[in-house]
Amino acid sequence: MSTYVHPTAVIDPGARLGAHVRVGAFSIVGAEVEIGDGTEIGSHCTLTGPTRIGCDNRFVGHCAVGGDPQDKKFDGERTELVIGDRNVVREFTTLNRGTGSGSGATRIGDDNWLLAYVHVAHDCVIGNHCVFSNNATLAGHVEVGDHVILSGFAGIHQFCRIGAHAFIGMGAFVNGDVPPFVMVAQDGYGRPRGINSEGLKRRGFDAGRIAAIKRAYRALYVSGASFDDARDRLRDLAGESEDVAALLAFVEASERPLLR
């Protein structure tokens, strides 16, 4: 199958389309947009550059990809959006470029599902194999690790980090860093509610690994210890578990308060 552009689509001469790309009816592909091989752009999508899109992605109708950041400090400086491979981006999703005062780029990894009405703001970094359900929203400068699930209507405050394998429940508002493996439930603002053990089982974590993560969670959230004492306990546990060591590294790198 060769590259196909619907007669009603508008492709800027400065855009670059790879092999076997398909662009649907009434879509617009602007200057400095690069689309990798095998990517499908549905109808009524708007792609603005500078944006680089990898291979075998699927953008369903009415996406707005690569638009200006929603930041009053933005003054037209050159920034970009970078998207990896094999992502699915559903209806009315908005993905903004970075800002000059931030990192200069918004980055989305591979094999993610961004479902209807998802918003990814400027300077966000998203890992691989994530699922963002309908209306999940990231403010600016948010970092999301691999295998994270954001349920419907979840909202993440600017500059927060969400660790790998975390699960954010429906309607939860997150205003602090969420360590790897942790589940967050809606309770006004989101609150930790154990670890994402079911998700870990599905990804091949055995009982020993999950038990070690549970011990770390109890030390951090259930023991009643001060943050410094809980962190010391995590250091003890990290010697026995690479997963706990990753959790500890996340905690020690936090510049914002943890969600506790």
C-alpha positions in Angstrom: 0.0 0.0 0.0 1.5 3.3 -1.1 1.1 6.7 0.6 -2.4 8.0 0.3 -3.6 11.6 0.8 -7.4 12.3 0.5 -8.1 15.0 -2.1 -9.6 17.3 0.5 -6.6 17.1 2.9 -4.1 20.0 2.9 -0.4 19.1 3.1 2.1 22.0 3.4 5.1 21.7 1.0 7.3 21.8 4.1 5.8 18.6 5.5 7.5 15.2 5.1 5.5 12.0 4.8 7.1 8.6 5.0 6.1 5.5 3.1 2.6 4.0 3.4 1.3 7.0 5.3 -2.5 7.7 5.0 -4.1 11.1 5.5 -7.8 11.3 5.8 -10.4 13.7 4.6 -10.2 17.4 5.5 -7.0 16.9 7.6 -4.3 19.6 7.6 -0.6 18.8 7.9 1.5 21.9 8.4 5.1 22.9 7.7 7.8 21.1 9.6 5.7 18.1 10.4 7.4 14.7 9.8 5.3 11.6 9.7 7.0 8.2 9.9 6.2 5.2 7.7 2.9 3.4 8.1 1.2 6.1 10.2 -2.5 6.8 9.6 -4.0 10.3 10.1 -7.8 10.2 10.3 -10.2 12.8 9.1 -10.4 16.4 10.3 -7.0 16.2 12.2 -4.7 19.2 12.5 -1.0 18.6 12.7 1.2 21.6 13.3 5.0 21.8 13.4 7.7 21.5 14.4 6.4 18.0 15.1 8.2 14.6 14.6 6.0 11.5 14.5 7.4 8.0 14.3 6.2 4.9 12.5 2.9 3.0 12.6 0.9 5.5 14.7 -2.8 5.9 14.4 -4.5 9.3 14.8 -8.3 9.1 14.8 -10.5 12.0 13.7 -10.4 15.5 15.1 -7.0 15.3 16.9 -5.0 18.6 17.4 -1.4 17.6 17.3 1.6 19.9 17.8 -0.3 23.1 18.6 1.2 26.1 20.4 1.6 25.6 24.2 -1.1 27.0 26.4 1.4 29.2 28.3 1.2 32.9 28.6 5.0 33.1 28.6 5.2 31.5 25.2 6.3 34.1 22.6 6.5 32.1 19.4 9.9 30.6 20.0 10.8 27.4 18.2 9.7 24.4 20.1 8.7 20.9 19.1 6.5 17.8 19.8 8.2 14.4 19.4 6.1 11.2 19.2 7.5 7.7 19.0 6.1 4.6 17.3 2.8 2.5 17.4 0.8 5.0 19.5 -3.0 5.2 19.2 -4.4 8.7 19.6 -8.2 8.9 19.7 -10.8 11.6 18.9 -10.3 15.2 20.0 -7.0 14.6 21.8 -4.8 17.7 22.1 -1.0 17.3 22.2 0.9 20.6 22.6 4.6 21.5 21.8 7.1 22.5 24.5 8.0 26.0 25.6 11.3 28.0 25.4 11.3 28.5 29.1 10.8 24.7 29.7 12.6 21.8 28.0 11.7 23.0 24.5 9.9 19.8 23.7 6.9 17.6 24.6 7.9 13.9 24.3 5.6 10.9 23.9 7.2 7.4 23.7 6.0 4.2 22.1 3.0 1.9 22.3 0.7 4.3 24.2 -3.1 4.6 24.0 -4.3 8.2 24.4 -8.1 8.0 24.3 -10.8 10.5 23.5 -10.4 14.1 24.8 -7.0 13.5 26.4 -4.8 16.6 26.8 -1.0 16.5 27.0 0.3 20.0 27.8 3.6 21.6 27.0 6.9 20.1 28.1 5.4 16.8 29.3 7.4 13.6 29.0 5.4 10.3 28.6 7.1 6.9 28.6 6.0 3.7 26.9 2.9 1.4 27.1 0.7 3.9 28.9 -3.1 4.1 28.8 -4.7 7.5 29.3 -8.5 7.0 29.4 -11.1 9.5 28.2 -10.6 13.1 29.4 -7.4 12.4 31.3 -5.4 15.6 31.5 -1.7 16.5 32.0 -0.8 20.1 32.9 2.6 21.4 31.8 6.0 19.8 32.7 4.5 16.5 33.9 6.6 13.3 33.7 4.9 9.9 33.3 6.8 6.6 33.5 6.2 3.4 31.6 3.1 1.3 32.0 1.1 4.0 33.7 -2.7 4.0 33.6 -4.7 7.2 34.0 -8.4 6.5 34.4 -11.1 8.7 33.0 -11.2 12.4 34.1 -7.9 12.1 36.0 -6.0 15.4 36.3 -2.3 15.8 37.0 -1.0 19.1 38.4 2.0 20.8 36.6 5.5 19.6 37.4 4.3 16.4 39.0 5.9 13.0 38.2 4.0 9.7 38.0 6.3 6.6 38.4 6.3 3.5 36.3 3.4 1.0 36.8 1.3 3.5 38.8 -2.5 3.5 38.5 -4.5 6.7 38.8 -8.2 6.1 39.5 -11.1 7.7 37.8 -11.6 11.4 38.7 -8.5 11.6 40.9 -6.7 15.0 41.0 -2.9 14.5 41.6 -0.9 17.4 43.1 2.2 15.6 44.2 4.7 13.0 42.9 3.3 9.4 42.7 6.0 6.8 43.3 6.2 3.7 41.0 3.7 0.9 41.5 1.3 3.0 43.6 -2.5 3.2 43.1 -4.2 6.5 43.7 -8.0 6.8 44.3 -10.3 9.8 44.1 -10.8 11.4 47.5 -11.1 15.2 46.9 -7.5 15.3 45.7 -6.1 11.8 45.0 -4.8 9.7 47.8 -2.6 6.6 47.8 -4.6 3.3 48.1 -2.0 0.5 48.0 0.0 -0.8 45.1 -1.1 -1.8 41.6 -0.7 -5.5 42.2 -3.2 -6.7 39.6 -1.4 -4.6 36.9 2.0 -6.0 38.1 0.7 -9.6 37.9 -0.5 -9.0 34.3 3.0 -7.7 33.4 4.7 -10.8 34.8 5.8 -9.7 38.3 6.0 -12.8 40.5 4.8 -13.1 44.1 8.2 -12.3 45.6 8.6 -9.1 43.6 5.1 -7.9 44.5 5.7 -8.8 48.2 8.8 -6.6 48.3 7.0 -3.7 46.7 4.2 -4.1 49.3 6.8 -3.9 52.1 8.1 -0.7 50.6 4.6 0.8 50.3 3.9 -0.1 54.0 7.1 1.6 55.1 6.3 4.8 53.1 2.5 5.1 53.6 1.2 2.8 56.4 3.9 2.7 59.1 3.2 6.2 60.4 7.0 6.9 60.3 8.3 10.4 59.4 9.4 10.8 55.8 13.1 10.6 56.7 12.6 7.4 58.7 10.5 5.9 55.9 13.2 6.7 53.4 15.8 5.1 55.6 13.6 1.9 55.7 13.4 2.0 51.9 17.2 2.1 51.7 17.3 -1.1 53.8 14.7 -2.8 51.6 16.3 -1.6 48.4 19.3 -4.0 48.9 16.9 -6.9 48.5 14.8 -5.7 45.6 15.6 -3.9 42.3 12.0 -2.7 42.3 12.3 -1.1 45.7 15.6 0.4 44.6 13.8 2.0 41.6 11.1 3.3 44.0 13.7 4.7 46.3 15.5 6.4 43.4 12.2 8.0 42.4 11.6 9.3 45.9 15.1 10.7 46.3 14.8 12.6 43.0 11.5 14.3 43.9 11.6 18.1 43.9 7.9 18.2 44.8 6.3 16.6 47.9 5.2 13.1 47.4 1.5 12.4 47.3 1.0 11.0 50.8 
